[in-house]
Amino acid sequence: MKKAKCNDILISTTSENIEDVGKSVVWLGNEEIGFSGDMYSYRTTANSKYIAYYFQTTEFQKQKEKKVTGTKLIRIHGDDMAKFSISLPPIEIQNKVVEILDKFQSLLSDTKGLLPQEIEQRQKQYEYYREKLLTFDTESKTIPRQTDRQTDRQTDRQTDRQTDRQTEQ
């Protein structure tokens, strides 16, 4: 049985569709856990959550689609996954990106009292910023500060609206 340790990235290698092959989670527990043979484990010194978020991007999907095999049961091999190209900014930027995307995830999970259109808008906003934050200028290795400030302002506005709704109830 394979085992994962804290901060290991666990990646599905088999699914019935291309979208779900390569989905990943970061094990954040303190104890080792066992996992299936239909998964690939990746250990890194980079921010594991940054890489897991990267696996949700369009850029990663394009790389993955070139390596999957099968028709009814879609599979990607761990050896192919190990060859994927992931541009990593400095760890400080990885940490900041994860912090911002974690905030968005938190807002997405707290949809109580929101209209379906608002939920859909939040999801689109999250996907937009996820793509922007995980695509950076490899020359200067920085993320434009404007994106960070825009994200903070938008998060503040959404939090204010939630607070207003809760106060009205």
N, C-alpha and C positions, 0 to 999 in steps of 0.2 A: 504494500500500500504506500502510495506517495504521501508525503507530509508537507504542510506549508507552515511557515513561521510568520510572526508579526511583520507586516508590511510587504509580504509576498503578494504578487498579482496573480490571481487565478483566472485563466482564460479558457472559455469553452472552445473545444476543437471540433465539435460535431453538432449539427442541428438539421432541421428539416428545411431551413431557408438560409440564404446567404447573409441576411441582416443579422441573424442571431449567432452565427459562427464568429468567434472572436470577441464576444461580449465578455467583459471582465469585471472583477470585483477585487478590492484590496482587503486582505485579511488584517483586521486591526486588533484582534484578540491577543492576549498575552501568552496563551498556550498554543502548542502545535495542534493542527487539525489534519485529518486524513481527507483525501479528495479522490475523485474518480479518475479512471484511466482515460476518460474522454475530456480531460482538461490538461492544460499546460500551465506550469508554474514558472514565474519569472521573478527573480530577485535582483534588486538594483540598489545602487547608492544614490540614485536620483530620487526625487519625490514620487513615490509609487502612485499616489492619487493623481498627480499630474499626468503620468503615463496612462492611467486608466481613463482619465478624461480625454486624452489624446485619441485613445482607441474608439471614441465616439465621433470623431471628426470625419468629414468628407474625405480629407486627404488619406486617412488611414483606410477608409472603406475602399478607395480606389486601389491601394496597394493590396489589400486583402482579396479583392475580387479577382486579381490576376493569379492568385495562388490556390484558390479553393478547387476541390475536385468533387465529382459525384453529381447525381441528378435528383434522386429521391432522398438520399441521405448525404447532406453536404458536409465536407470535412476539410480541415486545414491541418497540416502537419506542423508539429512543434519546431522542426528544423527550418521550415519556411518562415515561421513567425520570428525565429531568432535572427533572420536576415532582413527584417523590415527596417527601413530607415526612419529614425525619429530624431528630429532636430531638437536639441535640448538647450534652453537658455540657462544662464547661471542659476544655481539653486535658490538664490534669493528671489528671483523672478518666478521660478516654479512655485515657490511657497506662496507668493502673492497671488498668482493666478489661481491656485487651489483655494485660497481663502475667498476670493471673489466668487468662484464657481460654487463653492460650498454654500455661500450666502444665497445664491440664486437657487440652488437645490432646496434649501430650507424654505424659501418663498414658494417654490413650486409645490412642495409637500403640504404647505399650509394654505389650502384652497377653500376652507370652510367659509361659507357666506359669499363666495365669489360667483359671478355669473359664468356660464360656459364660455362666453366670448372673452372674458377677462382671463380665464384659465388658459385658453388657447393663445392669447396674446403673451402671457407670461412664458409659455413654452417656446413660442417663436423667439421671444427676446432672449431667453436663455440660450437657445441654439445659436442665435446670431453672435452673442458675446462669447460663447464657447469657441466658435470658429475663429473669431477675431483674436481672442486671448491666446489660443494655442497655435496661431500662425504669427510668427514674429520675424523681424528683420534679421537675417542671419549675418549680415555685415556688421551691424552695430550691436546685435544681440540684446536689443531692448524692445519693449512693448511701448507703443505711444502712450504718453501719460494722459492724453485726452480721453482715451478709451477707459482708463481706470477712473477718472473723475466722472465721466458720463455714467458709468456703472454705479458708482457710489450715489450720485444724485438720483438715478432711477430707483435704486434700492430704497433710498430714503423716502421717495414719493410713495412707493408701494407700501412701505411700512406705515406711513402716515395714513393712507387710505384704510388700511386694515384696522388701525387704532380707532379711526373715526367710526367705522362700521361697528366695532365692538362697543364703543361708547354709546352709539345710537340704540343698541339692543337693550 
